[in-house]
Amino acid sequence: MKARVHVMLKNGVLDPQGEAVRHALGALGFDGVKGVRQGKVIELDLEEGISEADVAQMCEKLLANTVIESYVVEIV
């Protein structure tokens, strides 16, 4: 079983990487991009018996900084 965790900065948290990407897209002629938020995807290869709740605990303890980041767990 696999789990995919999507981690993004929370709304209202400054995203300098996203802003750099938005600026670079504008420099390449893509002027219609008003905002970019950049995040990360973590894919976990899990043994049987590991639940979505277990993955959420992993996120809370290590994979996401829950003060400034939110996460979504997807079982695939």
mmCIF file as gemmi writes it, N, C-alpha and C atoms, coordinates in Angstrom:
data_model
loop_
_atom_site.group_PDB
_atom_site.id
_atom_site.type_symbol
_atom_site.label_atom_id
_atom_site.label_alt_id
_atom_site.label_comp_id
_atom_site.label_asym_id
_atom_site.label_entity_id
_atom_site.label_seq_id
_atom_site.pdbx_PDB_ins_code
_atom_site.Cartn_x
_atom_site.Cartn_y
_atom_site.Cartn_z
_atom_site.occupancy
_atom_site.B_iso_or_equiv
_atom_site.pdbx_formal_charge
_atom_site.auth_seq_id
_atom_site.auth_asym_id
_atom_site.pdbx_PDB_model_num
ATOM 1 N N . MET Axp A 1 ? 0.845 -1.173 0 1 0 ? 1 A 1
ATOM 2 C CA . MET Axp A 1 ? 0 0 0 1 0 ? 1 A 1
ATOM 3 C C . MET Axp A 1 ? 0.893 1.24 0 1 0 ? 1 A 1
ATOM 4 N N . LYS Axp A 2 ? 0.415 2.274 -0.663 1 0 ? 2 A 1
ATOM 5 C CA . LYS Axp A 2 ? 1.152 3.536 -0.694 1 0 ? 2 A 1
ATOM 6 C C . LYS Axp A 2 ? 0.28 4.65 -0.147 1 0 ? 2 A 1
ATOM 7 N N . ALA Axp A 3 ? 0.936 5.618 0.428 1 0 ? 3 A 1
ATOM 8 C CA . ALA Axp A 3 ? 0.26 6.843 0.851 1 0 ? 3 A 1
ATOM 9 C C . ALA Axp A 3 ? 1.017 8.011 0.236 1 0 ? 3 A 1
ATOM 10 N N . ARG Axp A 4 ? 0.26 8.977 -0.2 1 0 ? 4 A 1
ATOM 11 C CA . ARG Axp A 4 ? 0.848 10.198 -0.738 1 0 ? 4 A 1
ATOM 12 C C . ARG Axp A 4 ? 0.408 11.34 0.167 1 0 ? 4 A 1
ATOM 13 N N . VAL Axp A 5 ? 1.361 12.117 0.638 1 0 ? 5 A 1
ATOM 14 C CA . VAL Axp A 5 ? 1.088 13.245 1.528 1 0 ? 5 A 1
ATOM 15 C C . VAL Axp A 5 ? 1.418 14.531 0.777 1 0 ? 5 A 1
ATOM 16 N N . HIS Axp A 6 ? 0.431 15.409 0.671 1 0 ? 6 A 1
ATOM 17 C CA . HIS Axp A 6 ? 0.608 16.716 0.044 1 0 ? 6 A 1
ATOM 18 C C . HIS Axp A 6 ? 0.757 17.748 1.159 1 0 ? 6 A 1
ATOM 19 N N . VAL Axp A 7 ? 1.88 18.443 1.186 1 0 ? 7 A 1
ATOM 20 C CA . VAL Axp A 7 ? 2.155 19.442 2.221 1 0 ? 7 A 1
ATOM 21 C C . VAL Axp A 7 ? 2.256 20.815 1.554 1 0 ? 7 A 1
ATOM 22 N N . MET Axp A 8 ? 1.497 21.765 2.068 1 0 ? 8 A 1
ATOM 23 C CA . MET Axp A 8 ? 1.499 23.131 1.531 1 0 ? 8 A 1
ATOM 24 C C . MET Axp A 8 ? 1.569 24.124 2.68 1 0 ? 8 A 1
ATOM 25 N N . LEU Axp A 9 ? 2.142 25.293 2.393 1 0 ? 9 A 1
ATOM 26 C CA . LEU Axp A 9 ? 2.099 26.358 3.378 1 0 ? 9 A 1
ATOM 27 C C . LEU Axp A 9 ? 0.648 26.792 3.578 1 0 ? 9 A 1
ATOM 28 N N . LYS Axp A 10 ? 0.298 27.123 4.792 1 0 ? 10 A 1
ATOM 29 C CA . LYS Axp A 10 ? -1.056 27.591 5.085 1 0 ? 10 A 1
ATOM 30 C C . LYS Axp A 10 ? -1.278 28.948 4.419 1 0 ? 10 A 1
ATOM 31 N N . ASN Axp A 11 ? -2.553 29.248 4.139 1 0 ? 11 A 1
ATOM 32 C CA . ASN Axp A 11 ? -2.898 30.565 3.597 1 0 ? 11 A 1
ATOM 33 C C . ASN Axp A 11 ? -2.438 31.634 4.573 1 0 ? 11 A 1
ATOM 34 N N . GLY Axp A 12 ? -1.899 32.705 4.045 1 0 ? 12 A 1
ATOM 35 C CA . GLY Axp A 12 ? -1.419 33.797 4.874 1 0 ? 12 A 1
ATOM 36 C C . GLY Axp A 12 ? 0.059 33.689 5.218 1 0 ? 12 A 1
ATOM 37 N N . VAL Axp A 13 ? 0.672 32.532 4.974 1 0 ? 13 A 1
ATOM 38 C CA . VAL Axp A 13 ? 2.104 32.363 5.227 1 0 ? 13 A 1
ATOM 39 C C . VAL Axp A 13 ? 2.847 32.744 3.949 1 0 ? 13 A 1
ATOM 40 N N . LEU Axp A 14 ? 3.824 33.618 4.063 1 0 ? 14 A 1
ATOM 41 C CA . LEU Axp A 14 ? 4.615 34.062 2.923 1 0 ? 14 A 1
ATOM 42 C C . LEU Axp A 14 ? 5.27 32.863 2.238 1 0 ? 14 A 1
ATOM 43 N N . ASP Axp A 15 ? 5.167 32.803 0.909 1 0 ? 15 A 1
ATOM 44 C CA . ASP Axp A 15 ? 5.727 31.71 0.122 1 0 ? 15 A 1
ATOM 45 C C . ASP Axp A 15 ? 6.757 32.28 -0.86 1 0 ? 15 A 1
ATOM 46 N N . PRO Axp A 16 ? 8.003 32.49 -0.431 1 0 ? 16 A 1
ATOM 47 C CA . PRO Axp A 16 ? 8.997 33.098 -1.324 1 0 ? 16 A 1
ATOM 48 C C . PRO Axp A 16 ? 9.314 32.245 -2.554 1 0 ? 16 A 1
ATOM 49 N N . GLN Axp A 17 ? 9.289 30.931 -2.427 1 0 ? 17 A 1
ATOM 50 C CA . GLN Axp A 17 ? 9.533 30.074 -3.591 1 0 ? 17 A 1
ATOM 51 C C . GLN Axp A 17 ? 8.409 30.229 -4.606 1 0 ? 17 A 1
ATOM 52 N N . GLY Axp A 18 ? 7.196 30.24 -4.136 1 0 ? 18 A 1
ATOM 53 C CA . GLY Axp A 18 ? 6.055 30.431 -5.025 1 0 ? 18 A 1
ATOM 54 C C . GLY Axp A 18 ? 6.12 31.778 -5.73 1 0 ? 18 A 1
ATOM 55 N N . GLU Axp A 19 ? 6.499 32.814 -4.999 1 0 ? 19 A 1
ATOM 56 C CA . GLU Axp A 19 ? 6.613 34.148 -5.592 1 0 ? 19 A 1
ATOM 57 C C . GLU Axp A 19 ? 7.736 34.189 -6.63 1 0 ? 19 A 1
ATOM 58 N N . ALA Axp A 20 ? 8.832 33.493 -6.38 1 0 ? 20 A 1
ATOM 59 C CA . ALA Axp A 20 ? 9.924 33.427 -7.361 1 0 ? 20 A 1
ATOM 60 C C . ALA Axp A 20 ? 9.468 32.728 -8.641 1 0 ? 20 A 1
ATOM 61 N N . VAL Axp A 21 ? 8.682 31.664 -8.496 1 0 ? 21 A 1
ATOM 62 C CA . VAL Axp A 21 ? 8.156 30.953 -9.666 1 0 ? 21 A 1
ATOM 63 C C . VAL Axp A 21 ? 7.197 31.857 -10.435 1 0 ? 21 A 1
ATOM 64 N N . ARG Axp A 22 ? 6.316 32.568 -9.724 1 0 ? 22 A 1
ATOM 65 C CA . ARG Axp A 22 ? 5.381 33.486 -10.379 1 0 ? 22 A 1
ATOM 66 C C . ARG Axp A 22 ? 6.13 34.55 -11.163 1 0 ? 22 A 1
ATOM 67 N N . HIS Axp A 23 ? 7.169 35.109 -10.556 1 0 ? 23 A 1
ATOM 68 C CA . HIS Axp A 23 ? 7.976 36.14 -11.218 1 0 ? 23 A 1
ATOM 69 C C . HIS Axp A 23 ? 8.662 35.566 -12.457 1 0 ? 23 A 1
ATOM 70 N N . ALA Axp A 24 ? 9.23 34.371 -12.341 1 0 ? 24 A 1
ATOM 71 C CA . ALA Axp A 24 ? 9.915 33.746 -13.477 1 0 ? 24 A 1
ATOM 72 C C . ALA Axp A 24 ? 8.938 33.446 -14.613 1 0 ? 24 A 1
ATOM 73 N N . LEU Axp A 25 ? 7.733 33.008 -14.283 1 0 ? 25 A 1
ATOM 74 C CA . LEU Axp A 25 ? 6.73 32.758 -15.322 1 0 ? 25 A 1
ATOM 75 C C . LEU Axp A 25 ? 6.381 34.052 -16.053 1 0 ? 25 A 1
ATOM 76 N N . GLY Axp A 26 ? 6.259 35.148 -15.303 1 0 ? 26 A 1
ATOM 77 C CA . GLY Axp A 26 ? 6.003 36.447 -15.927 1 0 ? 26 A 1
ATOM 78 C C . GLY Axp A 26 ? 7.125 36.846 -16.867 1 0 ? 26 A 1
ATOM 79 N N . ALA Axp A 27 ? 8.377 36.597 -16.456 1 0 ? 27 A 1
ATOM 80 C CA . ALA Axp A 27 ? 9.532 36.918 -17.294 1 0 ? 27 A 1
ATOM 81 C C . ALA Axp A 27 ? 9.551 36.074 -18.569 1 0 ? 27 A 1
ATOM 82 N N . LEU Axp A 28 ? 8.918 34.914 -18.532 1 0 ? 28 A 1
ATOM 83 C CA . LEU Axp A 28 ? 8.847 34.041 -19.71 1 0 ? 28 A 1
ATOM 84 C C . LEU Axp A 28 ? 7.627 34.358 -20.58 1 0 ? 28 A 1
ATOM 85 N N . GLY Axp A 29 ? 6.882 35.376 -20.198 1 0 ? 29 A 1
ATOM 86 C CA . GLY Axp A 29 ? 5.737 35.784 -21.002 1 0 ? 29 A 1
ATOM 87 C C . GLY Axp A 29 ? 4.398 35.26 -20.53 1 0 ? 29 A 1
ATOM 88 N N . PHE Axp A 30 ? 4.361 34.557 -19.414 1 0 ? 30 A 1
ATOM 89 C CA . PHE Axp A 30 ? 3.103 34.041 -18.87 1 0 ? 30 A 1
ATOM 90 C C . PHE Axp A 30 ? 2.558 35.043 -17.858 1 0 ? 30 A 1
ATOM 91 N N . ASP Axp A 31 ? 2.017 36.138 -18.386 1 0 ? 31 A 1
ATOM 92 C CA . ASP Axp A 31 ? 1.605 37.246 -17.529 1 0 ? 31 A 1
ATOM 93 C C . ASP Axp A 31 ? 0.301 37.004 -16.783 1 0 ? 31 A 1
ATOM 94 N N . GLY Axp A 32 ? -0.458 36 -17.143 1 0 ? 32 A 1
ATOM 95 C CA . GLY Axp A 32 ? -1.757 35.768 -16.528 1 0 ? 32 A 1
ATOM 96 C C . GLY Axp A 32 ? -1.707 35.046 -15.191 1 0 ? 32 A 1
ATOM 97 N N . VAL Axp A 33 ? -0.527 34.67 -14.714 1 0 ? 33 A 1
ATOM 98 C CA . VAL Axp A 33 ? -0.413 33.942 -13.445 1 0 ? 33 A 1
ATOM 99 C C . VAL Axp A 33 ? -0.4 34.965 -12.312 1 0 ? 33 A 1
ATOM 100 N N . LYS Axp A 34 ? -1.452 34.95 -11.498 1 0 ? 34 A 1
ATOM 101 C CA . LYS Axp A 34 ? -1.592 35.932 -10.424 1 0 ? 34 A 1
ATOM 102 C C . LYS Axp A 34 ? -0.927 35.487 -9.127 1 0 ? 34 A 1
ATOM 103 N N . GLY Axp A 35 ? -0.772 34.18 -8.932 1 0 ? 35 A 1
ATOM 104 C CA . GLY Axp A 35 ? -0.167 33.691 -7.703 1 0 ? 35 A 1
ATOM 105 C C . GLY Axp A 35 ? 0.266 32.247 -7.857 1 0 ? 35 A 1
ATOM 106 N N . VAL Axp A 36 ? 1.286 31.878 -7.108 1 0 ? 36 A 1
ATOM 107 C CA . VAL Axp A 36 ? 1.804 30.502 -7.103 1 0 ? 36 A 1
ATOM 108 C C . VAL Axp A 36 ? 2.056 30.107 -5.662 1 0 ? 36 A 1
ATOM 109 N N . ARG Axp A 37 ? 1.603 28.933 -5.282 1 0 ? 37 A 1
ATOM 110 C CA . ARG Axp A 37 ? 1.92 28.35 -3.977 1 0 ? 37 A 1
ATOM 111 C C . ARG Axp A 37 ? 2.697 27.074 -4.251 1 0 ? 37 A 1
ATOM 112 N N . GLN Axp A 38 ? 3.839 26.935 -3.641 1 0 ? 38 A 1
ATOM 113 C CA . GLN Axp A 38 ? 4.662 25.749 -3.858 1 0 ? 38 A 1
ATOM 114 C C . GLN Axp A 38 ? 4.615 24.874 -2.619 1 0 ? 38 A 1
ATOM 115 N N . GLY Axp A 39 ? 4.574 23.579 -2.834 1 0 ? 39 A 1
ATOM 116 C CA . GLY Axp A 39 ? 4.537 22.635 -1.727 1 0 ? 39 A 1
ATOM 117 C C . GLY Axp A 39 ? 5.41 21.431 -2.026 1 0 ? 39 A 1
ATOM 118 N N . LYS Axp A 40 ? 5.125 20.352 -1.321 1 0 ? 40 A 1
ATOM 119 C CA . LYS Axp A 40 ? 5.892 19.123 -1.542 1 0 ? 40 A 1
ATOM 120 C C . LYS Axp A 40 ? 4.956 17.928 -1.459 1 0 ? 40 A 1
ATOM 121 N N . VAL Axp A 41 ? 5.36 16.86 -2.134 1 0 ? 41 A 1
ATOM 122 C CA . VAL Axp A 41 ? 4.626 15.601 -2.1 1 0 ? 41 A 1
ATOM 123 C C . VAL Axp A 41 ? 5.573 14.548 -1.542 1 0 ? 41 A 1
ATOM 124 N N . ILE Axp A 42 ? 5.105 13.823 -0.552 1 0 ? 42 A 1
ATOM 125 C CA . ILE Axp A 42 ? 5.89 12.747 0.065 1 0 ? 42 A 1
ATOM 126 C C . ILE Axp A 42 ? 5.141 11.453 -0.189 1 0 ? 42 A 1
ATOM 127 N N . GLU Axp A 43 ? 5.8 10.491 -0.819 1 0 ? 43 A 1
ATOM 128 C CA . GLU Axp A 43 ? 5.165 9.207 -1.086 1 0 ? 43 A 1
ATOM 129 C C . GLU Axp A 43 ? 5.764 8.164 -0.152 1 0 ? 43 A 1
ATOM 130 N N . LEU Axp A 44 ? 4.892 7.458 0.549 1 0 ? 44 A 1
ATOM 131 C CA . LEU Axp A 44 ? 5.305 6.444 1.515 1 0 ? 44 A 1
ATOM 132 C C . LEU Axp A 44 ? 4.881 5.067 1.017 1 0 ? 44 A 1
ATOM 133 N N . ASP Axp A 45 ? 5.781 4.115 1.037 1 0 ? 45 A 1
ATOM 134 C CA . ASP Axp A 45 ? 5.467 2.718 0.725 1 0 ? 45 A 1
ATOM 135 C C . ASP Axp A 45 ? 5.263 2.022 2.065 1 0 ? 45 A 1
ATOM 136 N N . LEU Axp A 46 ? 4.037 1.61 2.337 1 0 ? 46 A 1
ATOM 137 C CA . LEU Axp A 46 ? 3.665 1.139 3.674 1 0 ? 46 A 1
ATOM 138 C C . LEU Axp A 46 ? 3.418 -0.364 3.711 1 0 ? 46 A 1
ATOM 139 N N . GLU Axp A 47 ? 3.718 -0.961 4.847 1 0 ? 47 A 1
ATOM 140 C CA . GLU Axp A 47 ? 3.361 -2.358 5.083 1 0 ? 47 A 1
ATOM 141 C C . GLU Axp A 47 ? 1.882 -2.431 5.429 1 0 ? 47 A 1
ATOM 142 N N . GLU Axp A 48 ? 1.289 -3.607 5.26 1 0 ? 48 A 1
ATOM 143 C CA . GLU Axp A 48 ? -0.111 -3.812 5.649 1 0 ? 48 A 1
ATOM 144 C C . GLU Axp A 48 ? -0.253 -3.51 7.142 1 0 ? 48 A 1
ATOM 145 N N . GLY Axp A 49 ? -1.369 -2.967 7.498 1 0 ? 49 A 1
ATOM 146 C CA . GLY Axp A 49 ? -1.622 -2.67 8.906 1 0 ? 49 A 1
ATOM 147 C C . GLY Axp A 49 ? -1.363 -1.224 9.277 1 0 ? 49 A 1
ATOM 148 N N . ILE Axp A 50 ? -0.676 -0.477 8.407 1 0 ? 50 A 1
ATOM 149 C CA . ILE Axp A 50 ? -0.473 0.948 8.663 1 0 ? 50 A 1
ATOM 150 C C . ILE Axp A 50 ? -1.71 1.674 8.149 1 0 ? 50 A 1
ATOM 151 N N . SER Axp A 51 ? -2.342 2.46 8.998 1 0 ? 51 A 1
ATOM 152 C CA . SER Axp A 51 ? -3.6 3.115 8.633 1 0 ? 51 A 1
ATOM 153 C C . SER Axp A 51 ? -3.362 4.566 8.226 1 0 ? 51 A 1
ATOM 154 N N . GLU Axp A 52 ? -4.408 5.161 7.684 1 0 ? 52 A 1
ATOM 155 C CA . GLU Axp A 52 ? -4.35 6.587 7.346 1 0 ? 52 A 1
ATOM 156 C C . GLU Axp A 52 ? -4.122 7.418 8.609 1 0 ? 52 A 1
ATOM 157 N N . ALA Axp A 53 ? -4.676 6.984 9.717 1 0 ? 53 A 1
ATOM 158 C CA . ALA Axp A 53 ? -4.459 7.678 10.996 1 0 ? 53 A 1
ATOM 159 C C . ALA Axp A 53 ? -2.986 7.617 11.403 1 0 ? 53 A 1
ATOM 160 N N . ASP Axp A 54 ? -2.33 6.479 11.136 1 0 ? 54 A 1
ATOM 161 C CA . ASP Axp A 54 ? -0.892 6.367 11.422 1 0 ? 54 A 1
ATOM 162 C C . ASP Axp A 54 ? -0.101 7.365 10.577 1 0 ? 54 A 1
ATOM 163 N N . VAL Axp A 55 ? -0.475 7.494 9.312 1 0 ? 55 A 1
ATOM 164 C CA . VAL Axp A 55 ? 0.21 8.441 8.424 1 0 ? 55 A 1
ATOM 165 C C . VAL Axp A 55 ? -0.023 9.867 8.914 1 0 ? 55 A 1
ATOM 166 N N . ALA Axp A 56 ? -1.232 10.17 9.373 1 0 ? 56 A 1
ATOM 167 C CA . ALA Axp A 56 ? -1.514 11.495 9.92 1 0 ? 56 A 1
ATOM 168 C C . ALA Axp A 56 ? -0.626 11.788 11.132 1 0 ? 56 A 1
ATOM 169 N N . GLN Axp A 57 ? -0.398 10.78 11.968 1 0 ? 57 A 1
ATOM 170 C CA . GLN Axp A 57 ? 0.505 10.967 13.115 1 0 ? 57 A 1
ATOM 171 C C . GLN Axp A 57 ? 1.931 11.242 12.639 1 0 ? 57 A 1
ATOM 172 N N . MET Axp A 58 ? 2.353 10.558 11.568 1 0 ? 58 A 1
ATOM 173 C CA . MET Axp A 58 ? 3.68 10.814 10.988 1 0 ? 58 A 1
ATOM 174 C C . MET Axp A 58 ? 3.789 12.271 10.542 1 0 ? 58 A 1
ATOM 175 N N . CYS Axp A 59 ? 2.713 12.765 9.943 1 0 ? 59 A 1
ATOM 176 C CA . CYS Axp A 59 ? 2.697 14.157 9.492 1 0 ? 59 A 1
ATOM 177 C C . CYS Axp A 59 ? 2.788 15.114 10.67 1 0 ? 59 A 1
ATOM 178 N N . GLU Axp A 60 ? 2.012 14.844 11.695 1 0 ? 60 A 1
ATOM 179 C CA . GLU Axp A 60 ? 1.99 15.711 12.869 1 0 ? 60 A 1
ATOM 180 C C . GLU Axp A 60 ? 3.341 15.752 13.579 1 0 ? 60 A 1
ATOM 181 N N . LYS Axp A 61 ? 4.05 14.62 13.577 1 0 ? 61 A 1
ATOM 182 C CA . LYS Axp A 61 ? 5.3 14.521 14.333 1 0 ? 61 A 1
ATOM 183 C C . LYS Axp A 61 ? 6.553 14.857 13.512 1 0 ? 61 A 1
ATOM 184 N N . LEU Axp A 62 ? 6.492 14.682 12.169 1 0 ? 62 A 1
ATOM 185 C CA . LEU Axp A 62 ? 7.726 14.84 11.395 1 0 ? 62 A 1
ATOM 186 C C . LEU Axp A 62 ? 7.532 15.45 10.012 1 0 ? 62 A 1
ATOM 187 N N . LEU Axp A 63 ? 6.58 14.968 9.255 1 0 ? 63 A 1
ATOM 188 C CA . LEU Axp A 63 ? 6.53 15.287 7.829 1 0 ? 63 A 1
ATOM 189 C C . LEU Axp A 63 ? 6.059 16.702 7.512 1 0 ? 63 A 1
ATOM 190 N N . ALA Axp A 64 ? 5.292 17.301 8.392 1 0 ? 64 A 1
ATOM 191 C CA . ALA Axp A 64 ? 4.794 18.662 8.171 1 0 ? 64 A 1
ATOM 192 C C . ALA Axp A 64 ? 5.042 19.511 9.415 1 0 ? 64 A 1
ATOM 193 N N . ASN Axp A 65 ? 5.368 20.765 9.183 1 0 ? 65 A 1
ATOM 194 C CA . ASN Axp A 65 ? 5.455 21.728 10.279 1 0 ? 65 A 1
ATOM 195 C C . ASN Axp A 65 ? 4.057 22.333 10.417 1 0 ? 65 A 1
ATOM 196 N N . THR Axp A 66 ? 3.266 21.77 11.303 1 0 ? 66 A 1
ATOM 197 C CA . THR Axp A 66 ? 1.844 22.117 11.367 1 0 ? 66 A 1
ATOM 198 C C . THR Axp A 66 ? 1.583 23.544 11.85 1 0 ? 66 A 1
ATOM 199 N N . VAL Axp A 67 ? 2.606 24.241 12.295 1 0 ? 67 A 1
ATOM 200 C CA . VAL Axp A 67 ? 2.43 25.648 12.654 1 0 ? 67 A 1
ATOM 201 C C . VAL Axp A 67 ? 2.196 26.473 11.387 1 0 ? 67 A 1
ATOM 202 N N . ILE Axp A 68 ? 2.936 26.158 10.315 1 0 ? 68 A 1
ATOM 203 C CA . ILE Axp A 68 ? 2.837 26.949 9.087 1 0 ? 68 A 1
ATOM 204 C C . ILE Axp A 68 ? 2.389 26.144 7.872 1 0 ? 68 A 1
ATOM 205 N N . GLU Axp A 69 ? 2.266 24.82 8.003 1 0 ? 69 A 1
ATOM 206 C CA . GLU Axp A 69 ? 1.913 23.982 6.867 1 0 ? 69 A 1
ATOM 207 C C . GLU Axp A 69 ? 0.647 23.171 7.158 1 0 ? 69 A 1
ATOM 208 N N . SER Axp A 70 ? -0.085 22.905 6.103 1 0 ? 70 A 1
ATOM 209 C CA . SER Axp A 70 ? -1.199 21.967 6.185 1 0 ? 70 A 1
ATOM 210 C C . SER Axp A 70 ? -0.846 20.752 5.319 1 0 ? 70 A 1
ATOM 211 N N . TYR Axp A 71 ? -1.562 19.659 5.536 1 0 ? 71 A 1
ATOM 212 C CA . TYR Axp A 71 ? -1.267 18.451 4.762 1 0 ? 71 A 1
ATOM 213 C C . TYR Axp A 71 ? -2.546 17.708 4.47 1 0 ? 71 A 1
ATOM 214 N N . VAL Axp A 72 ? -2.49 16.92 3.394 1 0 ? 72 A 1
ATOM 215 C CA . VAL Axp A 72 ? -3.594 16.046 3.014 1 0 ? 72 A 1
ATOM 216 C C . VAL Axp A 72 ? -2.997 14.665 2.751 1 0 ? 72 A 1
ATOM 217 N N . VAL Axp A 73 ? -3.585 13.636 3.341 1 0 ? 73 A 1
ATOM 218 C CA . VAL Axp A 73 ? -3.128 12.261 3.151 1 0 ? 73 A 1
ATOM 219 C C . VAL Axp A 73 ? -4.021 11.598 2.118 1 0 ? 73 A 1
ATOM 220 N N . GLU Axp A 74 ? -3.39 10.954 1.146 1 0 ? 74 A 1
ATOM 221 C CA . GLU Axp A 74 ? -4.101 10.242 0.093 1 0 ? 74 A 1
ATOM 222 C C . GLU Axp A 74 ? -3.583 8.813 0.075 1 0 ? 74 A 1
ATOM 223 N N . ILE Axp A 75 ? -4.451 7.837 0.266 1 0 ? 75 A 1
ATOM 224 C CA . ILE Axp A 75 ? -4.064 6.435 0.184 1 0 ? 75 A 1
ATOM 225 C C . ILE Axp A 75 ? -4.232 6.014 -1.276 1 0 ? 75 A 1
ATOM 226 N N . VAL Axp A 76 ? -3.157 5.492 -1.86 1 0 ? 76 A 1
ATOM 227 C CA . VAL Axp A 76 ? -3.19 5.099 -3.29 1 0 ? 76 A 1
ATOM 228 C C . VAL Axp A 76 ? -2.873 3.64 -3.457 1 0 ? 76 A 1
